[in-house]
Amino acid sequence: MKKSVSNRIRITKTGKVIRRAMGQDHFRAKKRGAQLNRRKKIRGIDDLSKKIVKKYL
């Protein structure tokens, strides 16, 4: 298992691959509150990326 991949994504019980939205930690002072609120949601990954990710897990 690749540690870098396992830190960034997670596979749910139903088999969905989810990730955290980027741009939440670094240089937050420049960003509006609405931008940060949008980034707090958990994001999915498309089908092509799922195949690549599952290879590394």
mmCIF file as Biopython writes it, N, C-alpha, C and O atoms, coordinates in Angstrom:
data_model
#
loop_
_atom_site.group_PDB
_atom_site.id
_atom_site.type_symbol
_atom_site.label_atom_id
_atom_site.label_alt_id
_atom_site.label_comp_id
_atom_site.label_asym_id
_atom_site.label_entity_id
_atom_site.label_seq_id
_atom_site.pdbx_PDB_ins_code
_atom_site.Cartn_x
_atom_site.Cartn_y
_atom_site.Cartn_z
_atom_site.occupancy
_atom_site.B_iso_or_equiv
_atom_site.auth_seq_id
_atom_site.auth_asym_id
_atom_site.pdbx_PDB_model_num
ATOM 1   N N  . MET A ? 1  ? 0.842   -1.173 0.000   1.0 0.0 1  A 1 
ATOM 2   C CA . MET A ? 1  ? 0.000   0.000  0.000   1.0 0.0 1  A 1 
ATOM 3   C C  . MET A ? 1  ? 0.894   1.246  0.000   1.0 0.0 1  A 1 
ATOM 4   O O  . MET A ? 1  ? 1.870   1.316  0.748   1.0 0.0 1  A 1 
ATOM 5   N N  . LYS A ? 2  ? 0.561   2.207  -0.828  1.0 0.0 2  A 1 
ATOM 6   C CA . LYS A ? 2  ? 1.296   3.461  -0.860  1.0 0.0 2  A 1 
ATOM 7   C C  . LYS A ? 2  ? 0.783   4.370  0.245   1.0 0.0 2  A 1 
ATOM 8   O O  . LYS A ? 2  ? -0.411  4.663  0.303   1.0 0.0 2  A 1 
ATOM 9   N N  . LYS A ? 3  ? 1.659   4.810  1.109   1.0 0.0 3  A 1 
ATOM 10  C CA . LYS A ? 3  ? 1.256   5.621  2.253   1.0 0.0 3  A 1 
ATOM 11  C C  . LYS A ? 3  ? 0.716   6.977  1.818   1.0 0.0 3  A 1 
ATOM 12  O O  . LYS A ? 3  ? -0.209  7.498  2.442   1.0 0.0 3  A 1 
ATOM 13  N N  . SER A ? 4  ? 1.275   7.558  0.762   1.0 0.0 4  A 1 
ATOM 14  C CA . SER A ? 4  ? 0.812   8.871  0.320   1.0 0.0 4  A 1 
ATOM 15  C C  . SER A ? 4  ? -0.620  8.813  -0.188  1.0 0.0 4  A 1 
ATOM 16  O O  . SER A ? 4  ? -1.386  9.754  0.016   1.0 0.0 4  A 1 
ATOM 17  N N  . VAL A ? 5  ? -0.989  7.727  -0.842  1.0 0.0 5  A 1 
ATOM 18  C CA . VAL A ? 5  ? -2.354  7.580  -1.344  1.0 0.0 5  A 1 
ATOM 19  C C  . VAL A ? 5  ? -3.309  7.322  -0.194  1.0 0.0 5  A 1 
ATOM 20  O O  . VAL A ? 5  ? -4.412  7.867  -0.173  1.0 0.0 5  A 1 
ATOM 21  N N  . SER A ? 6  ? -2.904  6.505  0.755   1.0 0.0 6  A 1 
ATOM 22  C CA . SER A ? 6  ? -3.796  6.181  1.861   1.0 0.0 6  A 1 
ATOM 23  C C  . SER A ? 6  ? -4.041  7.378  2.769   1.0 0.0 6  A 1 
ATOM 24  O O  . SER A ? 6  ? -5.063  7.426  3.454   1.0 0.0 6  A 1 
ATOM 25  N N  . ASN A ? 7  ? -3.126  8.349  2.792   1.0 0.0 7  A 1 
ATOM 26  C CA . ASN A ? 7  ? -3.343  9.551  3.592   1.0 0.0 7  A 1 
ATOM 27  C C  . ASN A ? 7  ? -4.347  10.488 2.945   1.0 0.0 7  A 1 
ATOM 28  O O  . ASN A ? 7  ? -5.033  11.231 3.648   1.0 0.0 7  A 1 
ATOM 29  N N  . ARG A ? 8  ? -4.448  10.472 1.631   1.0 0.0 8  A 1 
ATOM 30  C CA . ARG A ? 8  ? -5.259  11.445 0.926   1.0 0.0 8  A 1 
ATOM 31  C C  . ARG A ? 8  ? -6.676  10.978 0.612   1.0 0.0 8  A 1 
ATOM 32  O O  . ARG A ? 8  ? -7.578  11.805 0.478   1.0 0.0 8  A 1 
ATOM 33  N N  . ILE A ? 9  ? -6.887  9.690  0.493   1.0 0.0 9  A 1 
ATOM 34  C CA . ILE A ? 9  ? -8.209  9.193  0.098   1.0 0.0 9  A 1 
ATOM 35  C C  . ILE A ? 9  ? -8.671  8.097  1.038   1.0 0.0 9  A 1 
ATOM 36  O O  . ILE A ? 9  ? -7.890  7.565  1.827   1.0 0.0 9  A 1 
ATOM 37  N N  . ARG A ? 10 ? -9.944  7.768  0.943   1.0 0.0 10 A 1 
ATOM 38  C CA . ARG A ? 10 ? -10.531 6.747  1.809   1.0 0.0 10 A 1 
ATOM 39  C C  . ARG A ? 10 ? -11.597 6.013  1.011   1.0 0.0 10 A 1 
ATOM 40  O O  . ARG A ? 10 ? -12.291 6.620  0.196   1.0 0.0 10 A 1 
ATOM 41  N N  . ILE A ? 11 ? -11.731 4.728  1.237   1.0 0.0 11 A 1 
ATOM 42  C CA . ILE A ? 11 ? -12.768 3.937  0.591   1.0 0.0 11 A 1 
ATOM 43  C C  . ILE A ? 11 ? -13.849 3.649  1.626   1.0 0.0 11 A 1 
ATOM 44  O O  . ILE A ? 11 ? -13.563 3.144  2.712   1.0 0.0 11 A 1 
ATOM 45  N N  . THR A ? 12 ? -15.098 3.977  1.278   1.0 0.0 12 A 1 
ATOM 46  C CA . THR A ? 12 ? -16.212 3.784  2.200   1.0 0.0 12 A 1 
ATOM 47  C C  . THR A ? 12 ? -16.642 2.319  2.211   1.0 0.0 12 A 1 
ATOM 48  O O  . THR A ? 12 ? -16.124 1.505  1.446   1.0 0.0 12 A 1 
ATOM 49  N N  . LYS A ? 13 ? -17.589 1.996  3.079   1.0 0.0 13 A 1 
ATOM 50  C CA . LYS A ? 13 ? -18.087 0.623  3.157   1.0 0.0 13 A 1 
ATOM 51  C C  . LYS A ? 13 ? -18.775 0.191  1.876   1.0 0.0 13 A 1 
ATOM 52  O O  . LYS A ? 13 ? -18.748 -0.986 1.516   1.0 0.0 13 A 1 
ATOM 53  N N  . THR A ? 14 ? -19.399 1.152  1.180   1.0 0.0 14 A 1 
ATOM 54  C CA . THR A ? 14 ? -20.104 0.818  -0.058  1.0 0.0 14 A 1 
ATOM 55  C C  . THR A ? 14 ? -19.187 0.810  -1.269  1.0 0.0 14 A 1 
ATOM 56  O O  . THR A ? 14 ? -19.635 0.498  -2.373  1.0 0.0 14 A 1 
ATOM 57  N N  . GLY A ? 15 ? -17.897 1.149  -1.089  1.0 0.0 15 A 1 
ATOM 58  C CA . GLY A ? 15 ? -16.938 1.086  -2.180  1.0 0.0 15 A 1 
ATOM 59  C C  . GLY A ? 15 ? -16.666 2.409  -2.863  1.0 0.0 15 A 1 
ATOM 60  O O  . GLY A ? 15 ? -15.950 2.445  -3.864  1.0 0.0 15 A 1 
ATOM 61  N N  . LYS A ? 16 ? -17.221 3.509  -2.345  1.0 0.0 16 A 1 
ATOM 62  C CA . LYS A ? 16 ? -16.957 4.814  -2.935  1.0 0.0 16 A 1 
ATOM 63  C C  . LYS A ? 16 ? -15.576 5.289  -2.507  1.0 0.0 16 A 1 
ATOM 64  O O  . LYS A ? 16 ? -15.131 5.028  -1.390  1.0 0.0 16 A 1 
ATOM 65  N N  . VAL A ? 17 ? -14.910 5.989  -3.414  1.0 0.0 17 A 1 
ATOM 66  C CA . VAL A ? 17 ? -13.607 6.562  -3.108  1.0 0.0 17 A 1 
ATOM 67  C C  . VAL A ? 17 ? -13.821 8.051  -2.873  1.0 0.0 17 A 1 
ATOM 68  O O  . VAL A ? 17 ? -14.298 8.759  -3.761  1.0 0.0 17 A 1 
ATOM 69  N N  . ILE A ? 18 ? -13.470 8.531  -1.677  1.0 0.0 18 A 1 
ATOM 70  C CA . ILE A ? 18 ? -13.686 9.940  -1.356  1.0 0.0 18 A 1 
ATOM 71  C C  . ILE A ? 18 ? -12.364 10.585 -0.984  1.0 0.0 18 A 1 
ATOM 72  O O  . ILE A ? 18 ? -11.413 9.919  -0.572  1.0 0.0 18 A 1 
ATOM 73  N N  . ARG A ? 19 ? -12.331 11.903 -1.141  1.0 0.0 19 A 1 
ATOM 74  C CA . ARG A ? 19 ? -11.124 12.667 -0.839  1.0 0.0 19 A 1 
ATOM 75  C C  . ARG A ? 19 ? -11.526 13.974 -0.178  1.0 0.0 19 A 1 
ATOM 76  O O  . ARG A ? 19 ? -12.702 14.338 -0.155  1.0 0.0 19 A 1 
ATOM 77  N N  . ARG A ? 20 ? -10.560 14.659 0.346   1.0 0.0 20 A 1 
ATOM 78  C CA . ARG A ? 20 ? -10.760 15.965 0.961   1.0 0.0 20 A 1 
ATOM 79  C C  . ARG A ? 20 ? -10.442 17.023 -0.078  1.0 0.0 20 A 1 
ATOM 80  O O  . ARG A ? 20 ? -9.493  16.870 -0.847  1.0 0.0 20 A 1 
ATOM 81  N N  . ALA A ? 21 ? -11.222 18.095 -0.113  1.0 0.0 21 A 1 
ATOM 82  C CA . ALA A ? 21 ? -10.975 19.177 -1.065  1.0 0.0 21 A 1 
ATOM 83  C C  . ALA A ? 21 ? -9.673  19.885 -0.713  1.0 0.0 21 A 1 
ATOM 84  O O  . ALA A ? 21 ? -9.359  20.067 0.464   1.0 0.0 21 A 1 
ATOM 85  N N  . MET A ? 22 ? -8.916  20.284 -1.733  1.0 0.0 22 A 1 
ATOM 86  C CA . MET A ? 22 ? -7.635  20.931 -1.475  1.0 0.0 22 A 1 
ATOM 87  C C  . MET A ? 22 ? -7.835  22.428 -1.237  1.0 0.0 22 A 1 
ATOM 88  O O  . MET A ? 22 ? -8.900  22.975 -1.522  1.0 0.0 22 A 1 
ATOM 89  N N  . GLY A ? 23 ? -6.802  23.077 -0.715  1.0 0.0 23 A 1 
ATOM 90  C CA . GLY A ? 23 ? -6.818  24.510 -0.512  1.0 0.0 23 A 1 
ATOM 91  C C  . GLY A ? 23 ? -7.488  24.955 0.768   1.0 0.0 23 A 1 
ATOM 92  O O  . GLY A ? 23 ? -8.051  26.049 0.816   1.0 0.0 23 A 1 
ATOM 93  N N  . GLN A ? 24 ? -7.443  24.134 1.815   1.0 0.0 24 A 1 
ATOM 94  C CA . GLN A ? 24 ? -8.085  24.510 3.076   1.0 0.0 24 A 1 
ATOM 95  C C  . GLN A ? 24 ? -7.095  24.980 4.139   1.0 0.0 24 A 1 
ATOM 96  O O  . GLN A ? 24 ? -7.501  25.672 5.073   1.0 0.0 24 A 1 
ATOM 97  N N  . ASP A ? 25 ? -5.848  24.639 4.036   1.0 0.0 25 A 1 
ATOM 98  C CA . ASP A ? 25 ? -4.917  24.904 5.117   1.0 0.0 25 A 1 
ATOM 99  C C  . ASP A ? 25 ? -3.967  26.066 4.860   1.0 0.0 25 A 1 
ATOM 100 O O  . ASP A ? 25 ? -3.763  26.900 5.742   1.0 0.0 25 A 1 
ATOM 101 N N  . HIS A ? 26 ? -3.395  26.134 3.690   1.0 0.0 26 A 1 
ATOM 102 C CA . HIS A ? 26 ? -2.304  27.056 3.417   1.0 0.0 26 A 1 
ATOM 103 C C  . HIS A ? 26 ? -2.847  28.328 2.778   1.0 0.0 26 A 1 
ATOM 104 O O  . HIS A ? 26 ? -3.664  28.248 1.860   1.0 0.0 26 A 1 
ATOM 105 N N  . PHE A ? 27 ? -2.418  29.492 3.235   1.0 0.0 27 A 1 
ATOM 106 C CA . PHE A ? 27 ? -2.843  30.809 2.725   1.0 0.0 27 A 1 
ATOM 107 C C  . PHE A ? 27 ? -4.346  31.007 2.862   1.0 0.0 27 A 1 
ATOM 108 O O  . PHE A ? 27 ? -5.012  31.382 1.897   1.0 0.0 27 A 1 
ATOM 109 N N  . ARG A ? 28 ? -4.875  30.763 4.027   1.0 0.0 28 A 1 
ATOM 110 C CA . ARG A ? 28 ? -6.320  30.898 4.247   1.0 0.0 28 A 1 
ATOM 111 C C  . ARG A ? 28 ? -6.766  32.348 4.345   1.0 0.0 28 A 1 
ATOM 112 O O  . ARG A ? 28 ? -7.936  32.645 4.101   1.0 0.0 28 A 1 
ATOM 113 N N  . ALA A ? 29 ? -5.866  33.256 4.694   1.0 0.0 29 A 1 
ATOM 114 C CA . ALA A ? 29 ? -6.256  34.647 4.925   1.0 0.0 29 A 1 
ATOM 115 C C  . ALA A ? 29 ? -6.764  35.316 3.654   1.0 0.0 29 A 1 
ATOM 116 O O  . ALA A ? 29 ? -7.592  36.224 3.721   1.0 0.0 29 A 1 
ATOM 117 N N  . LYS A ? 30 ? -6.281  34.879 2.508   1.0 0.0 30 A 1 
ATOM 118 C CA . LYS A ? 30 ? -6.685  35.487 1.237   1.0 0.0 30 A 1 
ATOM 119 C C  . LYS A ? 30 ? -8.056  35.016 0.784   1.0 0.0 30 A 1 
ATOM 120 O O  . LYS A ? 30 ? -8.698  35.680 -0.029  1.0 0.0 30 A 1 
ATOM 121 N N  . LYS A ? 31 ? -8.510  33.893 1.290   1.0 0.0 31 A 1 
ATOM 122 C CA . LYS A ? 31 ? -9.726  33.272 0.764   1.0 0.0 31 A 1 
ATOM 123 C C  . LYS A ? 31 ? -10.962 33.784 1.505   1.0 0.0 31 A 1 
ATOM 124 O O  . LYS A ? 31 ? -10.920 34.063 2.703   1.0 0.0 31 A 1 
ATOM 125 N N  . ARG A ? 32 ? -12.046 33.897 0.770   1.0 0.0 32 A 1 
ATOM 126 C CA . ARG A ? 32 ? -13.318 34.302 1.363   1.0 0.0 32 A 1 
ATOM 127 C C  . ARG A ? 32 ? -13.894 33.145 2.173   1.0 0.0 32 A 1 
ATOM 128 O O  . ARG A ? 32 ? -13.536 31.985 1.967   1.0 0.0 32 A 1 
ATOM 129 N N  . GLY A ? 33 ? -14.789 33.479 3.093   1.0 0.0 33 A 1 
ATOM 130 C CA . GLY A ? 33 ? -15.423 32.457 3.921   1.0 0.0 33 A 1 
ATOM 131 C C  . GLY A ? 33 ? -16.248 31.493 3.106   1.0 0.0 33 A 1 
ATOM 132 O O  . GLY A ? 33 ? -16.314 30.305 3.424   1.0 0.0 33 A 1 
ATOM 133 N N  . ALA A ? 34 ? -16.891 31.996 2.041   1.0 0.0 34 A 1 
ATOM 134 C CA . ALA A ? 34 ? -17.703 31.128 1.187   1.0 0.0 34 A 1 
ATOM 135 C C  . ALA A ? 34 ? -16.838 30.094 0.478   1.0 0.0 34 A 1 
ATOM 136 O O  . ALA A ? 34 ? -17.251 28.949 0.291   1.0 0.0 34 A 1 
ATOM 137 N N  . GLN A ? 35 ? -15.645 30.502 0.089   1.0 0.0 35 A 1 
ATOM 138 C CA . GLN A ? 35 ? -14.743 29.548 -0.566  1.0 0.0 35 A 1 
ATOM 139 C C  . GLN A ? 35 ? -14.346 28.438 0.395   1.0 0.0 35 A 1 
ATOM 140 O O  . GLN A ? 35 ? -14.324 27.263 0.027   1.0 0.0 35 A 1 
ATOM 141 N N  . LEU A ? 36 ? -14.035 28.815 1.622   1.0 0.0 36 A 1 
ATOM 142 C CA . LEU A ? 36 ? -13.621 27.814 2.598   1.0 0.0 36 A 1 
ATOM 143 C C  . LEU A ? 36 ? -14.772 26.883 2.953   1.0 0.0 36 A 1 
ATOM 144 O O  . LEU A ? 36 ? -14.558 25.688 3.155   1.0 0.0 36 A 1 
ATOM 145 N N  . ASN A ? 37 ? -15.987 27.413 3.032   1.0 0.0 37 A 1 
ATOM 146 C CA . ASN A ? 37 ? -17.139 26.565 3.330   1.0 0.0 37 A 1 
ATOM 147 C C  . ASN A ? 37 ? -17.393 25.560 2.217   1.0 0.0 37 A 1 
ATOM 148 O O  . ASN A ? 37 ? -17.771 24.421 2.491   1.0 0.0 37 A 1 
ATOM 149 N N  . ARG A ? 38 ? -17.195 25.960 0.979   1.0 0.0 38 A 1 
ATOM 150 C CA . ARG A ? 38 ? -17.364 25.024 -0.137  1.0 0.0 38 A 1 
ATOM 151 C C  . ARG A ? 38 ? -16.334 23.912 -0.087  1.0 0.0 38 A 1 
ATOM 152 O O  . ARG A ? 38 ? -16.616 22.776 -0.468  1.0 0.0 38 A 1 
ATOM 153 N N  . ARG A ? 39 ? -15.134 24.242 0.384   1.0 0.0 39 A 1 
ATOM 154 C CA . ARG A ? 39 ? -14.068 23.247 0.408   1.0 0.0 39 A 1 
ATOM 155 C C  . ARG A ? 39 ? -14.175 22.278 1.572   1.0 0.0 39 A 1 
ATOM 156 O O  . ARG A ? 39 ? -13.447 21.287 1.603   1.0 0.0 39 A 1 
ATOM 157 N N  . LYS A ? 40 ? -15.052 22.528 2.523   1.0 0.0 40 A 1 
ATOM 158 C CA . LYS A ? 40 ? -15.196 21.632 3.669   1.0 0.0 40 A 1 
ATOM 159 C C  . LYS A ? 40 ? -15.937 20.358 3.313   1.0 0.0 40 A 1 
ATOM 160 O O  . LYS A ? 40 ? -15.888 19.386 4.068   1.0 0.0 40 A 1 
ATOM 161 N N  . LYS A ? 41 ? -16.627 20.341 2.169   1.0 0.0 41 A 1 
ATOM 162 C CA . LYS A ? 41 ? -17.378 19.158 1.768   1.0 0.0 41 A 1 
ATOM 163 C C  . LYS A ? 41 ? -16.427 18.063 1.285   1.0 0.0 41 A 1 
ATOM 164 O O  . LYS A ? 41 ? -15.361 18.334 0.732   1.0 0.0 41 A 1 
ATOM 165 N N  . ILE A ? 42 ? -16.843 16.840 1.509   1.0 0.0 42 A 1 
ATOM 166 C CA . ILE A ? 42 ? -16.070 15.698 1.039   1.0 0.0 42 A 1 
ATOM 167 C C  . ILE A ? 42 ? -16.349 15.522 -0.450  1.0 0.0 42 A 1 
ATOM 168 O O  . ILE A ? 42 ? -17.499 15.611 -0.880  1.0 0.0 42 A 1 
ATOM 169 N N  . ARG A ? 43 ? -15.322 15.276 -1.226  1.0 0.0 43 A 1 
ATOM 170 C CA . ARG A ? 43 ? -15.454 15.149 -2.670  1.0 0.0 43 A 1 
ATOM 171 C C  . ARG A ? 43 ? -15.319 13.694 -3.089  1.0 0.0 43 A 1 
ATOM 172 O O  . ARG A ? 43 ? -14.682 12.898 -2.398  1.0 0.0 43 A 1 
ATOM 173 N N  . GLY A ? 44 ? -15.907 13.355 -4.198  1.0 0.0 44 A 1 
ATOM 174 C CA . GLY A ? 44 ? -15.764 12.028 -4.767  1.0 0.0 44 A 1 
ATOM 175 C C  . GLY A ? 44 ? -14.663 12.015 -5.811  1.0 0.0 44 A 1 
ATOM 176 O O  . GLY A ? 44 ? -14.067 13.049 -6.110  1.0 0.0 44 A 1 
ATOM 177 N N  . ILE A ? 45 ? -14.402 10.871 -6.350  1.0 0.0 45 A 1 
ATOM 178 C CA . ILE A ? 45 ? -13.395 10.720 -7.403  1.0 0.0 45 A 1 
ATOM 179 C C  . ILE A ? 45 ? -14.055 10.024 -8.576  1.0 0.0 45 A 1 
ATOM 180 O O  . ILE A ? 45 ? -14.860 9.113  -8.385  1.0 0.0 45 A 1 
ATOM 181 N N  . ASP A ? 46 ? -13.719 10.448 -9.798  1.0 0.0 46 A 1 
ATOM 182 C CA . ASP A ? 46 ? -14.346 9.863  -10.982 1.0 0.0 46 A 1 
ATOM 183 C C  . ASP A ? 46 ? -13.868 8.430  -11.226 1.0 0.0 46 A 1 
ATOM 184 O O  . ASP A ? 46 ? -12.926 7.965  -10.584 1.0 0.0 46 A 1 
ATOM 185 N N  . ASP A ? 47 ? -14.524 7.740  -12.153 1.0 0.0 47 A 1 
ATOM 186 C CA . ASP A ? 47 ? -14.309 6.300  -12.349 1.0 0.0 47 A 1 
ATOM 187 C C  . ASP A ? 47 ? -12.893 5.954  -12.792 1.0 0.0 47 A 1 
ATOM 188 O O  . ASP A ? 47 ? -12.327 4.960  -12.337 1.0 0.0 47 A 1 
ATOM 189 N N  . LEU A ? 48 ? -12.316 6.767  -13.677 1.0 0.0 48 A 1 
ATOM 190 C CA . LEU A ? 48 ? -10.971 6.470  -14.166 1.0 0.0 48 A 1 
ATOM 191 C C  . LEU A ? 48 ? -9.962  6.558  -13.020 1.0 0.0 48 A 1 
ATOM 192 O O  . LEU A ? 48 ? -9.066  5.721  -12.908 1.0 0.0 48 A 1 
ATOM 193 N N  . SER A ? 49 ? -10.113 7.566  -12.180 1.0 0.0 49 A 1 
ATOM 194 C CA . SER A ? 49 ? -9.201  7.714  -11.049 1.0 0.0 49 A 1 
ATOM 195 C C  . SER A ? 49 ? -9.388  6.610  -10.023 1.0 0.0 49 A 1 
ATOM 196 O O  . SER A ? 49 ? -8.436  6.231  -9.342  1.0 0.0 49 A 1 
ATOM 197 N N  . LYS A ? 50 ? -10.609 6.089  -9.904  1.0 0.0 50 A 1 
ATOM 198 C CA . LYS A ? 50 ? -10.855 5.001  -8.951  1.0 0.0 50 A 1 
ATOM 199 C C  . LYS A ? 50 ? -10.021 3.784  -9.282  1.0 0.0 50 A 1 
ATOM 200 O O  . LYS A ? 50 ? -9.482  3.129  -8.389  1.0 0.0 50 A 1 
ATOM 201 N N  . LYS A ? 51 ? -9.913  3.478  -10.571 1.0 0.0 51 A 1 
ATOM 202 C CA . LYS A ? 51 ? -9.118  2.315  -10.977 1.0 0.0 51 A 1 
ATOM 203 C C  . LYS A ? 51 ? -7.654  2.512  -10.610 1.0 0.0 51 A 1 
ATOM 204 O O  . LYS A ? 51 ? -6.993  1.586  -10.141 1.0 0.0 51 A 1 
ATOM 205 N N  . ILE A ? 52 ? -7.153  3.723  -10.826 1.0 0.0 52 A 1 
ATOM 206 C CA . ILE A ? 52 ? -5.759  4.003  -10.522 1.0 0.0 52 A 1 
ATOM 207 C C  . ILE A ? 52 ? -5.527  3.952  -9.017  1.0 0.0 52 A 1 
ATOM 208 O O  . ILE A ? 52 ? -4.525  3.402  -8.559  1.0 0.0 52 A 1 
ATOM 209 N N  . VAL A ? 53 ? -6.443  4.519  -8.252  1.0 0.0 53 A 1 
ATOM 210 C CA . VAL A ? 53 ? -6.296  4.569  -6.799  1.0 0.0 53 A 1 
ATOM 211 C C  . VAL A ? 53 ? -6.359  3.173  -6.200  1.0 0.0 53 A 1 
ATOM 212 O O  . VAL A ? 53 ? -5.554  2.838  -5.331  1.0 0.0 53 A 1 
ATOM 213 N N  . LYS A ? 54 ? -7.294  2.362  -6.647  1.0 0.0 54 A 1 
ATOM 214 C CA . LYS A ? 54 ? -7.431  1.011  -6.094  1.0 0.0 54 A 1 
ATOM 215 C C  . LYS A ? 54 ? -6.201  0.159  -6.361  1.0 0.0 54 A 1 
ATOM 216 O O  . LYS A ? 54 ? -5.921  -0.788 -5.625  1.0 0.0 54 A 1 
ATOM 217 N N  . LYS A ? 55 ? -5.461  0.500  -7.423  1.0 0.0 55 A 1 
ATOM 218 C CA . LYS A ? 55 ? -4.222  -0.227 -7.711  1.0 0.0 55 A 1 
ATOM 219 C C  . LYS A ? 55 ? -3.189  0.021  -6.612  1.0 0.0 55 A 1 
ATOM 220 O O  . LYS A ? 55 ? -2.413  -0.874 -6.279  1.0 0.0 55 A 1 
ATOM 221 N N  . TYR A ? 56 ? -3.176  1.222  -6.052  1.0 0.0 56 A 1 
ATOM 222 C CA . TYR A ? 56 ? -2.191  1.568  -5.037  1.0 0.0 56 A 1 
ATOM 223 C C  . TYR A ? 56 ? -2.610  1.195  -3.630  1.0 0.0 56 A 1 
ATOM 224 O O  . TYR A ? 56 ? -1.781  1.202  -2.720  1.0 0.0 56 A 1 
ATOM 225 N N  . LEU A ? 57 ? -3.889  0.865  -3.427  1.0 0.0 57 A 1 
ATOM 226 C CA . LEU A ? 57 ? -4.338  0.527  -2.067  1.0 0.0 57 A 1 
ATOM 227 C C  . LEU A ? 57 ? -4.245  -0.937 -1.775  1.0 0.0 57 A 1 
ATOM 228 O O  . LEU A ? 57 ? -4.587  -1.370 -0.674  1.0 0.0 57 A 1 
#
